[in-house]
């Protein structure tokens, strides 16, 4: 069974893309946590990290399910401006 898990993990790594975005609008570390939580609820988003200090949002996503523009649109819907 371990081999099947390893193959699945490798497939996910190949299919995943990371988009790092400079944003305006994260005003505190609590806001960063909220941004991460909301983005992670989307099925096509594998992981999200938001940094108040750096003013960035990084999103890991499946490019077969969502494209870069759609990821940017999700970030904008949270009230953040792309810098």
TIMI-546700 format. One record per residue (C-alpha): residue in three letters; z, x, y. Coordinates in steps of 0.5 Angstrom, whole numbers, padded with zeros to 4 digits, always signed. Last residue first. Layout:
BEGIN
ALAZXY/...
This chain:
BEGIN
UNK-0011+0000+0090/UNK-0012-0006+0086/UNK-0008-0011+0089/UNK-0002-0014+0085/UNK-0001-0022+0085/UNK+0000-0023+0077/UNK-0007-0026+0077/UNK-0010-0019+0080/UNK-0007-0015+0073/UNK-0011-0021+0069/UNK-0017-0020+0073/UNK-0017-0012+0072/UNK-0016-0013+0065/UNK-0022-0018+0065/UNK-0026-0013+0069/UNK-0024-0008+0063/UNK-0027-0012+0058/UNK-0023-0016+0053/UNK-0023-0018+0045/UNK-0028-0012+0043/UNK-0025-0008+0048/UNK-0018-0008+0045/UNK-0013-0007+0050/UNK-0008-0001+0052/UNK-0006-0003+0059/UNK-0003+0002+0064/UNK+0000+0000+0071/UNK+0001+0004+0077/UNK+0005+0005+0083/UNK+0008+0011+0081/UNK+0015+0010+0083/UNK+0015+0002+0081/UNK+0011+0004+0074/UNK+0008-0001+0069/UNK+0007+0000+0062/UNK+0003-0005+0058/UNK+0001-0005+0050/UNK-0003-0008+0045/UNK-0007-0013+0050/UNK-0012-0018+0047/UNK-0006-0023+0045/UNK-0004-0023+0052/UNK+0004-0024+0052/UNK+0004-0016+0053/UNK+0001-0017+0060/UNK+0007-0022+0062/UNK+0012-0017+0060/UNK+0009-0011+0063/UNK+0009-0014+0070/UNK+0016-0017+0069/UNK+0019-0010+0067/UNK+0015-0007+0073/UNK+0018-0013+0078/UNK+0025-0011+0076/UNK+0023-0003+0077/UNK+0022-0005+0085/UNK+0016-0007+0089/UNK+0010-0007+0085/UNK+0005-0010+0090/UNK+0000-0004+0091/UNK-0004-0002+0084/UNK-0007+0004+0081/UNK-0010+0003+0075/UNK-0009+0006+0068/UNK-0014+0003+0063/UNK-0013+0005+0055/UNK-0018+0003+0050/UNK-0016+0001+0043/UNK-0021+0000+0037/UNK-0020+0007+0035/UNK-0013+0007+0035/UNK-0013+0000+0031/UNK-0018+0003+0026/UNK-0013+0008+0025/UNK-0007+0004+0024/UNK-0011-0001+0019/UNK-0013+0005+0015/UNK-0006+0008+0015/UNK-0003+0001+0013/UNK-0008+0001+0007/UNK-0006+0008+0005/UNK+0001+0006+0005/UNK+0000+0000+0000/
